[in-house]
Structure formats: C-alpha cells, structure tokens
Amino acid sequence: MRFEGILTQWHVERGYGEITPLHGGQALFVHISAFPANCAQPQQNELLSFEVVAGSKGQKQAARVMRPKPTPTLAEAPAQRPRPPRPALKPRRPWLAYTACAVLLLMLGVGALIGLDYSQADGRHVAKLLGHKPVAGTRLAAGANVLH
C-alpha cells in the first residue's frame, strides 16, 4: 500500500534521510536506492509517495519512492491545444465547363463567319433572315444595303 509523506531530513553526502508520513506515524528511514535511478536528487520538504517495508534490522523503512504527479489547478492547467488547420482543398478543374465554353465560342465564331459570307454574297440571305422580300430588278435586298 502506498503512502505519502514529506522528506523531513536528507543527507546529500551520505544518501539517506527520513520521511514523515502525512497521516501521522513515526518517521521512516529512506535510502537513495529507494528512488528511481533516473530521478533528480531528493530535496528536503519534498512531497513523496512510498511503500513501507521491513528493513535489514527489522525496522520500518520507505521503499519504491516516487514523486507524485501534482494535480494542476485550473489556473495552471495547460490550455487546450489549438486544432491544426485543415489542409486546403484541392482546386477543382472545371474542364467540362471550359470545354463547353470553348465549343460555344467556336460555334459562334463559325456562325459569324458563315453569316458574313452570306451577307457579302448578294444580300438575299440577309433579306430572307430579316423577313424582307427583294425588290424586283435590284441585286440587293432592302436590309443588305445597311451591311455594305
């Protein structure tokens, strides 16, 4: 069973000290070997978590000593990490729309050339489109004079 206590004495040069349990009881002997191998040097008045075992002379001592993880207060709690930005969407290539526009422009251009060709021929085609009847004896229809 784990207990918590305060390191009340620590002899740096000798590597041992005493832990006083938080909930009362006698001070327990603690050796540097009871701490994890990769931890920092213990400090006096430090809060520690430990287990109680019988020592070599039958006295109680602290074993498997750890530094408890402090519970952060609301002010000390780290803020939530912001979400990474979403990757940009790939631009869609509206090739179908571009193709349709190109075909439409091509058709308009061909239609304009054909219309220009008919209007320069003799005017009858333009007159027919405009709904005019050619006047007898004239080469051009009434609407064709405007185009020339």
Secondary structure, 3 states (H helix, E strand, C coil): CEEEEEEEEEECCCCEEEEEECCCCCCEEEEHHHCCCCCCCCCCCCEEEEEEEECCCCCEEEEEEECCCCCCCCCCCCCCCCCCCCCCCCCCCCHHHHHHHHHHHHHHHHHHHHHHHHHHHCCHHHHHHHCCCCCCCCCCCCCHHHHC
